[in-house]
C-alpha cells in the first residue's frame, strides 16, 4: 500500500513539474513574440537577427517567400514601417524542442509607401536550440474584410 501511495505521489509531482515547465515555456514564447513586435514598431532589426534561425523561411500574405536576410533587409532600410501592431488570440503548442505559435495581428503600417494595414493570422514555428528558441518558419494570411 505504501508503494502505491508513493508511486501516485511521484506521478502527481512529476505532472505538476512538467506542466509548470510547459507553462514557463509558453510564457517565454509569448514574450518573444511581443519582443519581436515591439522591435518591429521601433524598426530594430537586431531582435530579428537574434530570434530568427539562419535557415528561417518567411511566407508572406502575398505568397512571397523570403530568407532571413531578405526578411530583415526592409526593417533595416526603413522600407517596412509599422505605426501599430496589436497581437490577439495567441496560442502556443509545445512538441518537445519544437513549438507552434499562432496568433492574430491588427496592424497599421507601410511597405515602400504602400499601405499594408489590416488584420492577419500568423503561424510561427520555433525550435529550441541550446537554451534559446529560434523561429525557423513564419507564414501569414490576411484576414478578408467581412
Secondary structure in CASP SS format (residue, H / E / C, confidence):
PFRMAT SS
TARGET T0000
AUTHOR 0000-0000-0000
METHOD secondary structure of the structure
MODEL  1
X C 1.00
X H 1.00
X H 1.00
X H 1.00
X H 1.00
X H 1.00
X H 1.00
X H 1.00
X H 1.00
X H 1.00
X H 1.00
X H 1.00
X H 1.00
X H 1.00
X H 1.00
X H 1.00
X H 1.00
X H 1.00
X H 1.00
X H 1.00
X H 1.00
X H 1.00
X H 1.00
X H 1.00
X H 1.00
X H 1.00
X H 1.00
X H 1.00
X H 1.00
X H 1.00
X H 1.00
X H 1.00
X H 1.00
X H 1.00
X H 1.00
X H 1.00
X H 1.00
X H 1.00
X H 1.00
X H 1.00
X H 1.00
X H 1.00
X C 1.00
X C 1.00
X C 1.00
X H 1.00
X H 1.00
X H 1.00
X H 1.00
X H 1.00
X H 1.00
X E 1.00
X E 1.00
X E 1.00
X E 1.00
X E 1.00
X E 1.00
X E 1.00
X E 1.00
X C 1.00
X C 1.00
X C 1.00
X C 1.00
X C 1.00
X E 1.00
X E 1.00
X E 1.00
X H 1.00
X H 1.00
X H 1.00
X H 1.00
X H 1.00
X H 1.00
X H 1.00
X H 1.00
X H 1.00
X H 1.00
X C 1.00
X C 1.00
X E 1.00
X E 1.00
X E 1.00
X E 1.00
X E 1.00
X E 1.00
X E 1.00
X E 1.00
X E 1.00
X E 1.00
X E 1.00
X E 1.00
X E 1.00
X E 1.00
X E 1.00
X E 1.00
X C 1.00
X C 1.00
X E 1.00
X E 1.00
X E 1.00
X E 1.00
X E 1.00
X E 1.00
X E 1.00
X E 1.00
X E 1.00
X E 1.00
X E 1.00
X E 1.00
X E 1.00
X E 1.00
X C 1.00
X C 1.00
X E 1.00
X E 1.00
X C 1.00
X C 1.00
X E 1.00
X E 1.00
X E 1.00
X E 1.00
X E 1.00
X E 1.00
X E 1.00
X E 1.00
X E 1.00
X E 1.00
X E 1.00
X E 1.00
X C 1.00
X C 1.00
X E 1.00
X E 1.00
X E 1.00
X E 1.00
X E 1.00
X E 1.00
X E 1.00
X E 1.00
X E 1.00
X E 1.00
X E 1.00
X C 1.00
X C 1.00
X C 1.00
X C 1.00
END
